[in-house]
Structures are given as C-alpha cells and as structure tokens.
Amino acid sequence: MYDVPAIKNAMNAWSEIKDDACEQEQDCSVSATSKEKLYHFWYSEIETLSADNFNKAAMLFYINVFELIPEISPKFSKSIELQAKQYFGMIRWLIANLKQPDNHRVKSRIRILGVLHQKLNVKEDWFTAFLQAFHEAMHDTVGERYTPQIQFCMEQLYTVVTSIMLGKDFESMPPSQAAKLLKSLGSIQDCLKDADAKQYLEMYMKEQFCVEWMHLYTDYRRYKSCSSFMTRQQIASGIMKKYIGANAECSVNVSHATKKGIYQSLRENHSVFVMDVFDEMATECIETMNNEIWTGFKHAVTNMAMAPNPSLNAVTGSKSQSISYR
C-alpha cells in the first residue's frame, strides 16, 4: 500500500514555493553564475566586517577544523591567528580571481598549493571537513545571510579548487584520454548517455560553475524513468525545491514561460506532478548546455588531445613554491 501522508507531502510540497518566484522574467542562460553570487556575498558581507569580526570569523574556522580533525594541529608551525588570516586571504583571492574569464594563472597557483599540501601530508578526506568548518564559521558570523544558495556556491568553489589541487580537474586529463574522448563526442545528448563522456562533461561544467544544469537534467531523467507514482512525486517535489523555487539551493535560470507552465500544470492537476510537467524545462536544459557549454567543451577536449598536459607544465615549470594572496 502507498504511504498516503507521504504522497500528500510530496504533492503539496511545491505549494511552499511562492508563485512570485516565476513572476519576474529571466533569461535562460548560465550568465548568473555561482562565481558572481559568491563574489557579491563575500564583498558585501565579509569584506565589510570590522577587523575584529573578520579575524573572529577566521578563528572560528580553525576552531571548527580542530574539532573535526584533532590530529591536524601539529601541522601548523605558524600562529593559528596568522594562519587563519592567511586562509581567509586565500578565499578572498580565489573568489576575486576565479571571477575573471581567463584564470589559467590562478589554476597554476592552485596546483602549486596542492603540491604544498601534499608535502604536508594533508589527507584528501580532510578537505570535506575544511568545507564543513567554513560553513559553520559563516553561519556563526552572518547567520541567515549565508543562504543555501551561497552555501551551494561555496561548495562549487571548494570542489573546483580541491580537484585542481589533487590533480583531478578537467585539465589534468591525459592527452591520450582526451583523444579517446574526442572520438565519442557526437551530440550533447549522446554525451549524457555515455558514462565516461558525461563524467568529463560534468567535470568541465563544475569548473565553469554551472554544473547545476546537468544535475537538473539528470534528475529530470530520473523522474521520467521512475515507475512508482509516489517516488515520482517525491522526485518532482525535490526538483521544485532544489532548482525552481525562490529559495532554491541550486537555482537555474529557467525561462519565465516554462516556469509559469509548470505552476499552471500543478494548478490544473490538483497539485499532482504529471509525466510531462518538466518536459519544456528539460528542453531548455539541453538548449542551454548545447548553446553555452558544448562548443567550449569540445574545443577544450580537442586542444587537450593535441597538446601536452598543461597542469604538469604549470607545476613543474614554476620556479617558486611560495604563494601569497593579496
């Protein structure tokens, strides 16, 4: 038997999302990037803190780190206060510089930072704790202004930076793998069906700070393929909350007309998510990825297939392993 309360909760969850979320016309594009949102947050909320509160936020981060990873404390030779200031200086530098279109210089410095962390024997799973510690410090410092959207943006930044540091970023793909991948790139739809190709496209989109479009399309496919009515309603409710609503964590710029059509369908079908309710949205996902991501992705794979690995050159060719963040 179906869990009736669960079905009702899933079907009605969309009503928690205010209709004014779709009243303002939006372009369907990836222009409102996570980088821009994060940049605005940092310079309106963190850079405006008093010196004492800024230092307090940085210290809160390290207090959280030591609670999560007690064994890490012996690795700090400098004073914790100085280390805390340098860490927040690094975050500031990353946010300011990754906003620029050409960030190869930034990536080279991040790779050097990764080498330094390897020399300190920093464990890979510690990076997750660093992110959690940062989230907690931000919540303690600015409260509700550290919104789910901003937290998601910070997670994107962290994912990109740690993947570069660990040599697991898109540009670390060996030329032989890029050449192999290039042969399998037909359409973006074909790429999304191929597990290996999709993995690299997702990696590329993470570094472009727009991976939420792929995740939305993946969730849509999961919704369409689900045979259970109850589970399908729950998936749909999750899609609304995660991508469409006014306070959506991974908000995407779905067009006003498409968003309005989703709400209209829900009204006409008594809050039930029908099978085709997200079809127009999925079409926009494909069009957006095809128009704004696909050409750049293929171009990047082509260049990597024909050239030496740039990530190795960036690290081994550098003269200094010292980094300052200003």
N, C-alpha and C positions, 0 to 999 in steps of 0.2 A: 504493500500500500504506500501511496505517496504521503510524505510528511506535509500535511496541508498548511500548517503555520509557516513552514519553510518556504513553500511555494508562494504564499501570500507575501512574505517578506521580500522574496526575490522580485515578484511582480510589482510591488509597491515601492521598492527602494528608489526607483527613478524619480518618484514624486518629491523626494527630498531635494532634488536638484532644481533650483529655481528656473522658471522659464526665461527670466531676463538674461540667462546665460546665452541665449541664442537670439536676443533682440538686436545686438549690435553686429552690423555687417563685418565680416572678416574675410581676408583673402586666404585662399587655400595655398599656403606656402610654408617653407621652413624658415622664413626670414626672422620670425620672433624666436630666436634661438635661446637655448639654455644659457649660452655664454652671456648674452645680453641681459637676461634676467638676473643672473648671478652677479654680473658687473654692477647693475643698478642696486642690488641688495647690499653688496659689500661697501660701496661708496656712499650709500645713503644711511646705512645702519651701523656699520663697523668703523669706517673711517671717521665718522662724526662723533665717536665716543671720546670721552676725555682720556688723557694719557693714563690715568689711574685705572679707569674701567677697561681700557684696551688691554693693559697689562694683566688685569684681573681675569679677563676672558682667556688670554693666552695661558695663564697659570692654571685656570680651571681645566683647560685641555690636558695639560700634563698630569694634573692630579687624577683625572679620569683615566689617562693612559696607564699610570702606575697601579691603579686599582684593577684594571683589566689585565695588565701584563706585569706582574710584580718583578719578574726576572729581568726586565729591561733596564731597570735603574742603574746597574753597574756600567752600562754602555755610555753613560753621559759623563764626559770629562769636564764639561763646562758647567757653570752655574745653571740651575734649572730656569731661573728668571731670564737669563740671557738666551738660553736655548728656546724658551717659549716665545720671546720676541722674534727670534730668527725664524721660527716655524711660521708664525703669523705673517712675517715679512715674505716668506716664500709663497704662502697662499695668496697674498696681495699681488705678488709679482706674476703668479700663474694666471690669476683672473684678469689682470691688466693686459698681459701679453698674448694669452690664448684668444683674446677678442680680435686680434689682428688677423687678416686673411692669410698672410704668409708667415707661418710660425715654425719654419724648419729650424731656425736658430734656437727657438725655445725648446723644441724637441731634442736637439743636440745636447742642450744643457740638462734636460731632464734625464737623458741617458747617462750622462756623467754622474748625476745624482744617484742613479741606480747602481752604478759601479761602486760609489762610495758606501751605499747601504750594504752591498754585497760584502765589502771588506769588513764591515762591522757585524757581519753575520745576522743581519736583520731577517727574521723569518717571514716567508710570504704571507702566512695567515695573520701576522701582526697588522698588516695594512687594514684588514677589516676592523680590528679593534681601534686603530687610529681614527677611522671614519666614525665609528660609534662614539668615541671620546669627543670628537669635534662636534657631532650633532648635539650631544649633551651640553657641551660648553656654550653652543649657540642658543639653545633653548633657555639655559640659565641666564644668558646675557640679554637677549632681546625678546624672550618669551614667544608669544604667538606670532610675532612678525617674522620668525623663522618658520615660514609656512611649509606645508607638504610640497608645494611646487618648488620652493627654494631648496628644500632638503633633497628633492629629486635631482635638481640641477647640480648640487654639490656632489651627489653620488656619481653623476655622469662625469664630472671633472675628476674625481678621485679614480674612477675606473680607467679613464683615459691616461692619467698620469702614471698610475701604478702599472698599467700594461706596458707603457713605454719604458719605465724603469726596469721592469722584469724581462724586457725583450720579447714581449708577447703582443706587440702592437701590429697594426696592419703593415707598416713599412718594414717590419722585421721579417716579412715573408721572403724565403729564399727565391732567387730568380727562377730556379727550376720549377718551384711550386707555382709561381706566377705564370710561367709559360704553360704549364699544365692547366691551370685555372682558365687562362685566356681562351683555350680551345673549347671550353664548355660554356662560354658566355654567349647565349643566344639572346633571348628576351629577358626582361626582369622577372616575368612570371616563371620562366624556366629556371632561373637562378634561385628563386624562392622555393622551388620544389627539390632542388639538389642540396643535400645536407652540407657538403663541403663548400660549395659556392656560396650558399646562404650564410655560412659561418663567417666567411671573409667579407661579405657584403655587410653583415651586422657589425663586424669589427670596424669597417670603414665608416659606417654611419655613426657609430659611437664616437669616433674621432671627429666627425662633423657635427656632433652634438644634436643629432636628430633621429636617434635610433627608435624613439617612441613611435614613429610612423610604421616601422617594421613590426614592432611589438603589437601595435593596434591591428595590423593586417593579420598577424599570426593568431591573435585572439578571435578575430572575425572568422578565420578558417576553422578554428576550434568550435566556435558557436554553430557554424553551418554544418559541421560534420557530426555534431552531438545528436544522438538518437533519443536521449532521455529528456522529456519535457521539463521536468523540474531542474535538472542540471543546466539545460539550455537557458532557462530563465535566470538562473544564478550567474551564468557566464555573461549574459546580456546586462544584468544589473552591474556586474563588475566593470564591464566596458563603459557604461554610462558614468560611473563614479570615477573611474581611473582616467578617462580620456575626454569626456564630453562636458561634464558638469562645470559650473562656475568655479568650484574649488578643486577641480580635477588635479591629481598629483602629476600626471603626465599629459597635460593639456596639449591637444593638437589643434591647428587652425583649420578645422573642418569648415567649409563654407556655410554661410548663414542659411541658404536654401536647403542644404542637406540636413543641417541640424534641425531646422524647423520641421522638415518632413518626418524626422524620427519622432519628435514630440507629437506631431499630428497623428502618426500611426498609433502611438500609445493611447491617445485620447479616443480614437475611433475603435480601438480593440480592447477597451476597458482595462488598460494597464498591462496587457499581455504583449510580450515581445514576439511578433510573428516572424516567420522564417526569413522574409526578405527585408526586414526593417533596417538592416545595416548595409544593404547592397550598394546604395549610392555612395555611402561613406567609403566602402571598400574600393569602389571605382576611383574615388578621389585619392585614396592612399596610393594606388598603383600609378595614377597620373602624376601625382606629386613626386613620388620616388623616381619615376621614369624621366620626368622633365628636369628635376633639380639634383638628382643623385646619380642616376645610372650612367650618364655620359662621363662624369668625373670619375666614377668608379672604374669604368672600362679603361679610361685614359691612364689612370694610376696603375692599374694592373699591367697595361701594355708597357709603360715606362719601366716598371719593376722587372718585367720579363727580359728587358733588353739592357739593363744596367746592373752594375754591382750593387750589393746590399748597402743602402745609404746609412742604415743605423750603425753598421760596423765601422764604416768610414768616419762617422760622426764621433765615435768614442775613441777609436784607436788613433785617429788623426789629430786629436786635441792635444795641445801642449800642456795644459794645466788641468788638475783635478780639483781646483778650488773654485767655489761658486759663491758669489754674493748676490743678494736680492735687494734691489733698490727701487 
